[in-house]
Amino acid sequence: MPPKVKEGNCSLWIFQNLIGCIILTELCRIQGAIITHNKDVELGGKATLRCTPSKLYETTQVTWQKQMNGSLVNIAVYHNVRGPKIVLPDAQFNFTVLGVNETAITFWNASIQDNGCYQCIFNTFPLGPVTGKPCLSVYAHLNTFIHYKTSKTHTDATCFATSFPHPQISWLTQGGKMNEKQVTNPNGTVSVMSSIFLNTSESQVGQELICRVKHRGKEVDLKLALPGRGHSHKNHAVLILLSIMPMVLPMN
């Protein structure tokens, strides 16, 4: 015979579970309830990250966090009584919207260290934290050039690209010995140096050697014409100068 369940205990159990389901449903519903917009900003420029709840909550505090060294770190806090506080030392940003119903921080001199995704956390009652995740993409303009030297039997060329995010260099040619190095500069930009050593034959006279640089969804081609054996240094130096202008192409 199955055990009997007291009616009062059963009603209490149903009520507790119903309340739990309502809270869980509400927590699931408010995920993504913070309106945010990602921003792109040039190195040294100004950008604002903003978080706006899609509905009003009873909020006591807004906390901004950033992923640093694998952990989320508090960088700024606004409390409805104590006001704003910038937690991160030497921060190049501050609050530009004060309040617990909307929040914004502005970067006045964006650096590579500011690049990344952030969290704006609204501490609400009784639902708990409601989170938005805006991202800031810091970029530097691409600088490129190509340097070369030739002899009667070979061409030795080096393609340089400096930017942020990390530029990618490839050579559009068959054969050759390639080598690549990269250096992170004091301002956080990355310089990539890619070299190629080619043996030159008469069959390659007039063919183009192309250094292709990819950066932020675009391609830049730096071109030079391969000289044949016995071709003078002066003549192919002119060809380099004529073909060094970059061509920007959309990436597939």
ZIMO-V128047 format. One line per field, one symbol per residue. ss: DSSP state (H for helix, E for strand, C for the rest). A space follows every 50 residues. Layout:
BEGIN
ss->???
END
This chain:
BEGIN
ss->CCCCCCHHHHHHHHHHHHHHHHHHHHHHHHCCCEEECCEEEECCCCEEEE EEECCCCCEEEEEEEEEECCEEEEEEEEECCCEEEECCCCCCEEEEECCC CEEEEEECCCCHHHCEEEEEEEEECCCEEEEECCEEEEEEEEEEEEEEEE CCCEEEEEEEEEEECCCEEEEECCCCEEEEEEEECCCCCEEEEEEEEEEC CHHHCCCEEEEEEEECCEEEEEEEECCCCCCCHHHHHHHHHHHCCCEEEE CC
END
